[in-house]
Amino acid sequence: MWQHLRAAHRDGFEPWASMYIDGHGRHWHDTTKFIHHHDTWQTALRTPES
């Protein structure tokens, strides 16, 4: 979604171009970064405390 919004902003394709500027771009960028670390989160949550 972030890539779609970013490309739409670059190309002026509405309504997504405006949504990118209105905060949706930042939201989906941050969400993408969080999801990218999904495996790290799962490992950390499943590792028993020492």
C-alpha distance matrix in Angstrom:
0.0 3.8 5.4 5.0 6.2 8.5 9.9 10.4 12.2 14.2 15.2 15.9 14.0 14.4 13.5 10.1 12.2 14.0 11.3 10.2 13.9 14.6 12.9 9.4 8.5 11.0 10.0 6.6 8.5 11.3 9.7 8.6 12.2 13.7 12.5 13.6 17.0 17.2 20.3 21.9 21.7 23.1 25.9 26.8 27.0 29.1 31.5 34.7 36.1 39.0
3.8 0.0 3.8 5.4 5.2 6.1 8.5 9.8 10.5 12.2 14.1 15.0 14.0 14.7 14.0 10.3 11.2 13.0 10.6 8.3 11.7 13.0 11.0 8.2 5.9 8.1 8.3 5.0 5.6 9.0 8.7 7.4 10.3 12.6 12.3 12.9 16.1 17.1 20.2 21.3 21.2 23.2 25.7 26.3 26.9 29.2 31.3 34.5 35.6 38.3
5.4 3.8 0.0 3.8 5.5 5.1 6.1 8.5 9.8 10.5 12.1 13.9 13.0 14.6 14.7 10.9 11.4 14.1 12.5 10.0 13.4 15.4 14.0 11.4 8.7 11.1 11.9 8.7 8.4 12.1 11.9 9.7 12.3 15.1 14.3 14.1 17.7 18.8 21.5 22.8 23.3 25.1 27.3 28.2 29.1 31.2 33.1 36.5 37.7 40.3
5.0 5.4 3.8 0.0 3.8 5.5 5.3 6.1 8.6 9.9 10.5 11.7 10.0 11.5 11.6 8.1 9.3 12.3 10.8 9.3 12.9 14.6 14.0 11.0 9.3 12.5 13.0 10.0 10.9 14.4 13.8 12.3 15.3 17.6 16.7 17.0 20.6 21.3 24.1 25.7 25.8 27.4 29.9 30.9 31.4 33.5 35.7 39.0 40.4 43.1
6.2 5.2 5.5 3.8 0.0 3.8 5.5 5.0 6.1 8.6 9.8 10.1 8.9 9.6 9.4 5.6 6.3 8.8 7.3 5.5 9.1 10.9 10.6 8.0 6.2 9.9 10.8 8.7 9.7 13.2 13.3 12.6 15.3 17.6 17.3 18.0 21.3 22.2 25.3 26.5 26.3 28.3 30.8 31.4 31.8 34.2 36.3 39.5 40.6 43.4
8.5 6.1 5.1 5.5 3.8 0.0 3.8 5.4 5.1 6.2 8.7 9.8 10.0 11.5 11.9 8.4 7.4 10.1 9.5 6.5 9.2 12.0 11.5 9.8 6.8 9.8 11.8 9.9 9.5 13.2 14.1 12.9 14.9 17.8 17.9 17.9 21.1 22.7 25.5 26.3 26.6 28.8 31.1 31.5 32.4 34.9 36.6 39.9 40.8 43.3
9.9 8.5 6.1 5.3 5.5 3.8 0.0 3.8 5.4 5.0 6.1 8.4 8.2 10.9 12.0 8.9 8.0 11.5 11.6 9.4 12.0 14.8 14.9 13.0 10.4 13.6 15.4 13.1 12.8 16.6 17.1 15.4 17.7 20.7 20.3 20.0 23.5 24.9 27.5 28.6 29.2 31.1 33.3 34.1 35.0 37.2 39.0 42.4 43.5 46.0
10.4 9.8 8.5 6.1 5.0 5.4 3.8 0.0 3.8 5.4 5.1 5.7 4.7 7.0 8.4 5.7 4.9 8.7 9.2 8.0 10.6 13.0 13.9 12.1 10.4 14.0 15.5 13.7 14.3 17.9 18.2 17.2 19.8 22.3 22.0 22.3 25.7 26.8 29.7 30.9 31.0 32.9 35.4 36.1 36.6 39.0 41.0 44.3 45.4 48.1
12.2 10.5 9.8 8.6 6.1 5.1 5.4 3.8 0.0 3.8 5.5 5.1 6.4 7.9 9.1 6.7 3.7 6.9 8.3 6.3 7.8 10.9 12.1 11.2 9.2 12.5 14.7 13.6 13.7 17.2 18.3 17.6 19.7 22.3 22.6 22.9 26.0 27.5 30.5 31.3 31.3 33.6 35.9 36.2 37.0 39.6 41.4 44.5 45.3 47.9
14.2 12.2 10.5 9.9 8.6 6.2 5.0 5.4 3.8 0.0 3.8 5.7 7.9 10.6 12.4 10.1 7.3 10.5 12.1 9.7 10.8 14.3 15.2 14.5 11.9 14.8 17.3 16.0 15.4 19.0 20.3 19.0 20.7 23.8 24.0 23.7 26.9 28.7 31.4 32.1 32.6 34.9 37.0 37.4 38.5 40.9 42.6 45.9 46.7 49.1
15.2 14.1 12.1 10.5 9.8 8.7 6.1 5.1 5.5 3.8 0.0 3.8 5.5 9.0 11.4 9.9 7.7 11.1 13.0 11.7 13.1 16.1 17.5 16.4 14.4 17.6 19.7 18.2 18.1 21.8 22.6 21.3 23.5 26.4 26.2 26.0 29.5 30.9 33.6 34.7 35.1 37.1 39.3 40.0 40.9 43.2 45.0 48.4 49.4 51.9
15.9 15.0 13.9 11.7 10.1 9.8 8.4 5.7 5.1 5.7 3.8 0.0 3.8 6.2 8.7 8.2 5.5 8.3 11.0 10.5 11.3 13.9 16.0 15.2 14.0 17.3 19.3 18.3 18.7 22.2 23.0 22.3 24.6 27.2 27.3 27.5 30.8 32.1 35.1 36.1 36.1 38.2 40.6 41.1 41.7 44.2 46.2 49.4 50.3 52.9
14.0 14.0 13.0 10.0 8.9 10.0 8.2 4.7 6.4 7.9 5.5 3.8 0.0 3.8 6.4 6.2 5.4 8.5 10.2 10.5 12.3 14.2 16.1 14.6 13.8 17.5 18.8 17.4 18.5 21.9 22.1 21.4 24.2 26.5 26.1 26.7 30.1 30.9 33.9 35.3 35.2 37.0 39.6 40.3 40.6 43.0 45.2 48.4 49.5 52.3
14.4 14.7 14.6 11.5 9.6 11.5 10.9 7.0 7.9 10.6 9.0 6.2 3.8 0.0 2.9 4.8 5.1 6.5 8.2 9.8 11.3 12.3 14.7 13.2 13.5 17.1 17.9 17.1 18.7 21.8 21.8 21.8 24.7 26.6 26.4 27.4 30.7 31.3 34.5 35.8 35.3 37.1 39.9 40.4 40.5 42.9 45.3 48.3 49.4 52.3
13.5 14.0 14.7 11.6 9.4 11.9 12.0 8.4 9.1 12.4 11.4 8.7 6.4 2.9 0.0 3.8 5.6 5.7 6.4 8.9 10.5 10.7 13.0 11.4 12.4 15.9 16.2 15.6 17.8 20.5 20.4 20.8 23.7 25.3 25.1 26.6 29.6 30.0 33.4 34.6 33.9 35.6 38.6 38.9 38.8 41.4 43.8 46.7 47.7 50.8
10.1 10.3 10.9 8.1 5.6 8.4 8.9 5.7 6.7 10.1 9.9 8.2 6.2 4.8 3.8 0.0 3.8 5.4 4.8 6.1 8.8 9.6 11.0 8.9 9.2 12.9 13.3 12.3 14.2 17.2 17.1 17.2 20.1 21.9 21.7 22.9 26.1 26.6 29.9 31.1 30.6 32.4 35.3 35.6 35.7 38.2 40.6 43.5 44.6 47.5
12.2 11.2 11.4 9.3 6.3 7.4 8.0 4.9 3.7 7.3 7.7 5.5 5.4 5.1 5.6 3.8 0.0 3.8 5.5 5.4 6.9 8.9 10.8 9.8 9.2 12.6 14.2 13.5 14.5 17.7 18.4 18.3 20.7 22.9 23.2 24.0 27.1 28.1 31.4 32.2 31.9 34.0 36.7 36.9 37.3 39.9 42.0 45.0 45.8 48.6
14.0 13.0 14.1 12.3 8.8 10.1 11.5 8.7 6.9 10.5 11.1 8.3 8.5 6.5 5.7 5.4 3.8 0.0 3.8 5.3 5.2 6.1 9.0 8.9 9.4 12.3 13.6 14.0 15.3 17.9 18.7 19.4 21.7 23.5 24.1 25.3 28.1 29.1 32.5 33.2 32.5 34.8 37.5 37.4 37.6 40.4 42.5 45.3 45.9 48.8
11.3 10.6 12.5 10.8 7.3 9.5 11.6 9.2 8.3 12.1 13.0 11.0 10.2 8.2 6.4 4.8 5.5 3.8 0.0 3.8 5.4 4.9 6.6 5.5 6.9 9.9 10.4 10.8 12.7 15.0 15.4 16.5 18.9 20.3 20.9 22.5 25.1 25.8 29.4 30.1 29.2 31.4 34.2 34.1 34.1 37.0 39.2 41.9 42.6 45.6
10.2 8.3 10.0 9.3 5.5 6.5 9.4 8.0 6.3 9.7 11.7 10.5 10.5 9.8 8.9 6.1 5.4 5.3 3.8 0.0 3.8 5.6 5.9 5.1 4.1 7.4 9.0 9.1 10.0 12.7 13.8 14.3 16.4 18.4 19.2 20.2 22.9 24.1 27.5 28.0 27.4 29.8 32.4 32.3 32.7 35.6 37.5 40.4 41.0 43.8
13.9 11.7 13.4 12.9 9.1 9.2 12.0 10.6 7.8 10.8 13.1 11.3 12.3 11.3 10.5 8.8 6.9 5.2 5.4 3.8 0.0 3.8 5.5 7.0 6.5 8.3 10.6 11.7 12.2 14.3 16.1 17.0 18.4 20.4 21.7 22.7 25.1 26.6 30.0 30.1 29.5 32.2 34.6 34.2 34.6 37.7 39.4 42.2 42.5 45.2
14.6 13.0 15.4 14.6 10.9 12.0 14.8 13.0 10.9 14.3 16.1 13.9 14.2 12.3 10.7 9.6 8.9 6.1 4.9 5.6 3.8 0.0 3.8 5.9 7.5 8.7 9.8 11.7 13.0 14.5 15.8 17.5 19.1 20.4 21.8 23.4 25.5 26.5 30.2 30.3 29.2 31.8 34.5 33.8 33.9 37.1 39.0 41.5 41.8 44.7
12.9 11.0 14.0 14.0 10.6 11.5 14.9 13.9 12.1 15.2 17.5 16.0 16.1 14.7 13.0 11.0 10.8 9.0 6.6 5.9 5.5 3.8 0.0 3.8 5.4 5.4 6.2 8.7 9.9 10.9 12.3 14.3 15.6 16.7 18.4 20.0 21.9 23.1 26.7 26.7 25.5 28.2 30.8 30.1 30.2 33.4 35.3 37.8 38.0 40.9
9.4 8.2 11.4 11.0 8.0 9.8 13.0 12.1 11.2 14.5 16.4 15.2 14.6 13.2 11.4 8.9 9.8 8.9 5.5 5.1 7.0 5.9 3.8 0.0 3.8 5.5 5.0 6.1 8.4 9.9 10.3 12.0 14.2 15.2 16.2 18.0 20.2 21.0 24.6 25.1 24.0 26.3 29.2 28.8 28.8 31.8 33.9 36.6 37.2 40.1
8.5 5.9 8.7 9.3 6.2 6.8 10.4 10.4 9.2 11.9 14.4 14.0 13.8 13.5 12.4 9.2 9.2 9.4 6.9 4.1 6.5 7.5 5.4 3.8 0.0 3.8 5.5 5.4 6.0 8.6 9.9 10.5 12.3 14.3 15.3 16.3 18.9 20.2 23.6 23.9 23.4 25.9 28.4 28.2 28.7 31.6 33.4 36.3 36.9 39.7
11.0 8.1 11.1 12.5 9.9 9.8 13.6 14.0 12.5 14.8 17.6 17.3 17.5 17.1 15.9 12.9 12.6 12.3 9.9 7.4 8.3 8.7 5.4 5.5 3.8 0.0 3.8 5.5 5.0 6.1 8.5 9.8 10.6 12.3 14.2 15.3 17.2 18.8 22.2 22.0 21.3 24.2 26.5 25.9 26.5 29.6 31.2 34.0 34.3 36.9
10.0 8.3 11.9 13.0 10.8 11.8 15.4 15.5 14.7 17.3 19.7 19.3 18.8 17.9 16.2 13.3 14.2 13.6 10.4 9.0 10.6 9.8 6.2 5.0 5.5 3.8 0.0 3.8 5.5 5.3 6.1 8.6 10.0 10.6 12.3 14.2 15.9 16.8 20.5 20.6 19.4 22.0 24.7 24.1 24.2 27.3 29.2 31.9 32.3 35.3
6.6 5.0 8.7 10.0 8.7 9.9 13.1 13.7 13.6 16.0 18.2 18.3 17.4 17.1 15.6 12.3 13.5 14.0 10.8 9.1 11.7 11.7 8.7 6.1 5.4 5.5 3.8 0.0 3.8 5.4 4.8 5.9 8.5 9.7 10.2 11.9 14.4 15.1 18.7 19.3 18.5 20.8 23.5 23.5 23.8 26.5 28.6 31.5 32.4 35.3
8.5 5.6 8.4 10.9 9.7 9.5 12.8 14.3 13.7 15.4 18.1 18.7 18.5 18.7 17.8 14.2 14.5 15.3 12.7 10.0 12.2 13.0 9.9 8.4 6.0 5.0 5.5 3.8 0.0 3.8 5.5 5.2 6.4 8.8 10.0 10.6 13.0 14.7 17.9 18.1 17.9 20.5 22.8 22.7 23.5 26.3 27.9 31.0 31.6 34.2
11.3 9.0 12.1 14.4 13.2 13.2 16.6 17.9 17.2 19.0 21.8 22.2 21.9 21.8 20.5 17.2 17.7 17.9 15.0 12.7 14.3 14.5 10.9 9.9 8.6 6.1 5.3 5.4 3.8 0.0 3.8 5.4 5.1 6.2 8.7 9.8 11.2 12.9 16.3 15.9 15.2 18.2 20.4 19.9 20.6 23.6 25.1 28.0 28.4 31.1
9.7 8.7 11.9 13.8 13.3 14.1 17.1 18.2 18.3 20.3 22.6 23.0 22.1 21.8 20.4 17.1 18.4 18.7 15.4 13.8 16.1 15.8 12.3 10.3 9.9 8.5 6.1 4.8 5.5 3.8 0.0 3.8 5.4 5.1 6.1 8.5 10.1 10.7 14.4 14.8 13.8 16.1 18.9 18.7 18.9 21.8 23.8 26.7 27.5 30.5
8.6 7.4 9.7 12.3 12.6 12.9 15.4 17.2 17.6 19.0 21.3 22.3 21.4 21.8 20.8 17.2 18.3 19.4 16.5 14.3 17.0 17.5 14.3 12.0 10.5 9.8 8.6 5.9 5.2 5.4 3.8 0.0 3.8 5.4 5.2 6.0 8.8 10.0 13.2 14.0 13.9 16.0 18.4 18.9 19.6 22.0 23.9 27.1 28.2 30.9
12.2 10.3 12.3 15.3 15.3 14.9 17.7 19.8 19.7 20.7 23.5 24.6 24.2 24.7 23.7 20.1 20.7 21.7 18.9 16.4 18.4 19.1 15.6 14.2 12.3 10.6 10.0 8.5 6.4 5.1 5.4 3.8 0.0 3.8 5.5 5.1 6.8 9.2 12.0 11.9 12.1 14.9 16.7 16.7 18.0 20.6 22.0 25.2 25.9 28.4
13.7 12.6 15.1 17.6 17.6 17.8 20.7 22.3 22.3 23.8 26.4 27.2 26.5 26.6 25.3 21.9 22.9 23.5 20.3 18.4 20.4 20.4 16.7 15.2 14.3 12.3 10.6 9.7 8.8 6.2 5.1 5.4 3.8 0.0 3.8 5.4 5.5 6.8 10.2 10.0 9.2 12.0 14.3 14.0 14.8 17.6 19.2 22.2 23.1 25.8
12.5 12.3 14.3 16.7 17.3 17.9 20.3 22.0 22.6 24.0 26.2 27.3 26.1 26.4 25.1 21.7 23.2 24.1 20.9 19.2 21.7 21.8 18.4 16.2 15.3 14.2 12.3 10.2 10.0 8.7 6.1 5.2 5.5 3.8 0.0 3.8 5.2 5.0 8.5 9.7 9.2 11.0 13.6 14.3 14.8 17.0 19.1 22.3 23.8 26.6
13.6 12.9 14.1 17.0 18.0 17.9 20.0 22.3 22.9 23.7 26.0 27.5 26.7 27.4 26.6 22.9 24.0 25.3 22.5 20.2 22.7 23.4 20.0 18.0 16.3 15.3 14.2 11.9 10.6 9.8 8.5 6.0 5.1 5.4 3.8 0.0 3.8 5.6 7.8 8.7 9.8 11.6 13.3 14.4 15.8 17.6 19.2 22.7 24.1 26.5
17.0 16.1 17.7 20.6 21.3 21.1 23.5 25.7 26.0 26.9 29.5 30.8 30.1 30.7 29.6 26.1 27.1 28.1 25.1 22.9 25.1 25.5 21.9 20.2 18.9 17.2 15.9 14.4 13.0 11.2 10.1 8.8 6.8 5.5 5.2 3.8 0.0 3.8 5.6 5.2 6.4 8.8 10.1 10.7 12.4 14.5 15.7 19.2 20.4 22.7
17.2 17.1 18.8 21.3 22.2 22.7 24.9 26.8 27.5 28.7 30.9 32.1 30.9 31.3 30.0 26.6 28.1 29.1 25.8 24.1 26.6 26.5 23.1 21.0 20.2 18.8 16.8 15.1 14.7 12.9 10.7 10.0 9.2 6.8 5.0 5.6 3.8 0.0 3.8 5.4 5.1 6.3 8.7 10.0 10.6 12.3 14.4 17.8 19.5 22.3
20.3 20.2 21.5 24.1 25.3 25.5 27.5 29.7 30.5 31.4 33.6 35.1 33.9 34.5 33.4 29.9 31.4 32.5 29.4 27.5 30.0 30.2 26.7 24.6 23.6 22.2 20.5 18.7 17.9 16.3 14.4 13.2 12.0 10.2 8.5 7.8 5.6 3.8 0.0 3.8 5.4 5.1 6.1 8.6 9.9 10.6 12.2 15.9 18.0 20.4
21.9 21.3 22.8 25.7 26.5 26.3 28.6 30.9 31.3 32.1 34.7 36.1 35.3 35.8 34.6 31.1 32.2 33.2 30.1 28.0 30.1 30.3 26.7 25.1 23.9 22.0 20.6 19.3 18.1 15.9 14.8 14.0 11.9 10.0 9.7 8.7 5.2 5.4 3.8 0.0 3.8 5.5 5.2 6.2 8.6 10.0 10.7 14.3 15.7 17.9
21.7 21.2 23.3 25.8 26.3 26.6 29.2 31.0 31.3 32.6 35.1 36.1 35.2 35.3 33.9 30.6 31.9 32.5 29.2 27.4 29.5 29.2 25.5 24.0 23.4 21.3 19.4 18.5 17.9 15.2 13.8 13.9 12.1 9.2 9.2 9.8 6.4 5.1 5.4 3.8 0.0 3.8 5.5 5.1 6.1 8.6 10.1 13.3 14.6 17.4
23.1 23.2 25.1 27.4 28.3 28.8 31.1 32.9 33.6 34.9 37.1 38.2 37.0 37.1 35.6 32.4 34.0 34.8 31.4 29.8 32.2 31.8 28.2 26.3 25.9 24.2 22.0 20.8 20.5 18.2 16.1 16.0 14.9 12.0 11.0 11.6 8.8 6.3 5.1 5.5 3.8 0.0 3.8 5.5 5.2 6.1 8.6 11.9 14.1 17.1
25.9 25.7 27.3 29.9 30.8 31.1 33.3 35.4 35.9 37.0 39.3 40.6 39.6 39.9 38.6 35.3 36.7 37.5 34.2 32.4 34.6 34.5 30.8 29.2 28.4 26.5 24.7 23.5 22.8 20.4 18.9 18.4 16.7 14.3 13.6 13.3 10.1 8.7 6.1 5.2 5.5 3.8 0.0 3.8 5.5 5.2 6.1 9.8 12.1 14.5
26.8 26.3 28.2 30.9 31.4 31.5 34.1 36.1 36.2 37.4 40.0 41.1 40.3 40.4 38.9 35.6 36.9 37.4 34.1 32.3 34.2 33.8 30.1 28.8 28.2 25.9 24.1 23.5 22.7 19.9 18.7 18.9 16.7 14.0 14.3 14.4 10.7 10.0 8.6 6.2 5.1 5.5 3.8 0.0 3.8 5.5 5.4 8.5 9.7 12.3
27.0 26.9 29.1 31.4 31.8 32.4 35.0 36.6 37.0 38.5 40.9 41.7 40.6 40.5 38.8 35.7 37.3 37.6 34.1 32.7 34.6 33.9 30.2 28.8 28.7 26.5 24.2 23.8 23.5 20.6 18.9 19.6 18.0 14.8 14.8 15.8 12.4 10.6 9.9 8.6 6.1 5.2 5.5 3.8 0.0 3.8 5.7 7.9 9.6 13.0
29.1 29.2 31.2 33.5 34.2 34.9 37.2 39.0 39.6 40.9 43.2 44.2 43.0 42.9 41.4 38.2 39.9 40.4 37.0 35.6 37.7 37.1 33.4 31.8 31.6 29.6 27.3 26.5 26.3 23.6 21.8 22.0 20.6 17.6 17.0 17.6 14.5 12.3 10.6 10.0 8.6 6.1 5.2 5.5 3.8 0.0 3.8 6.3 9.3 12.3
31.5 31.3 33.1 35.7 36.3 36.6 39.0 41.0 41.4 42.6 45.0 46.2 45.2 45.3 43.8 40.6 42.0 42.5 39.2 37.5 39.4 39.0 35.3 33.9 33.4 31.2 29.2 28.6 27.9 25.1 23.8 23.9 22.0 19.2 19.1 19.2 15.7 14.4 12.2 10.7 10.1 8.6 6.1 5.4 5.7 3.8 0.0 3.8 6.5 8.9
34.7 34.5 36.5 39.0 39.5 39.9 42.4 44.3 44.5 45.9 48.4 49.4 48.4 48.3 46.7 43.5 45.0 45.3 41.9 40.4 42.2 41.5 37.8 36.6 36.3 34.0 31.9 31.5 31.0 28.0 26.7 27.1 25.2 22.2 22.3 22.7 19.2 17.8 15.9 14.3 13.3 11.9 9.8 8.5 7.9 6.3 3.8 0.0 3.8 6.5
36.1 35.6 37.7 40.4 40.6 40.8 43.5 45.4 45.3 46.7 49.4 50.3 49.5 49.4 47.7 44.6 45.8 45.9 42.6 41.0 42.5 41.8 38.0 37.2 36.9 34.3 32.3 32.4 31.6 28.4 27.5 28.2 25.9 23.1 23.8 24.1 20.4 19.5 18.0 15.7 14.6 14.1 12.1 9.7 9.6 9.3 6.5 3.8 0.0 3.8
39.0 38.3 40.3 43.1 43.4 43.3 46.0 48.1 47.9 49.1 51.9 52.9 52.3 52.3 50.8 47.5 48.6 48.8 45.6 43.8 45.2 44.7 40.9 40.1 39.7 36.9 35.3 35.3 34.2 31.1 30.5 30.9 28.4 25.8 26.6 26.5 22.7 22.3 20.4 17.9 17.4 17.1 14.5 12.3 13.0 12.3 8.9 6.5 3.8 0.0
